[in-house]
Amino acid sequence: MEFAETYRQEVLRSRQDRARRALFWSRVLGLVLMLTVAAVLRAEPELRRALATAGTDAILAVAGRQASAGPGQPARGLRAGP
């Protein structure tokens, strides 16, 4: 086995190890972030309500309906068009 071949194999092994470590830590970080967001949303009902209202308004806008004017008012029907 020549030096160039050995070196190439070691470089590939090193890259695979780094990729595995990066995947592991990305999963750990994703789990921690998910738990943090869940804890914040559970502790802050006003934030949860604001996010729900914003999400509903965005869905209605995509569906072609006019978003509600306030949290207590229902959304209007489909817009009149040609």
Secondary structure, 3 states (H helix, E strand, C coil): CCHHHHHHHHHHHHHHHHHHHHHHHHHHHHHHHHHHHHHHHHHCHHHHHHHHHHHHHHHHHHCCECCCCCCCCCCCCECCCC
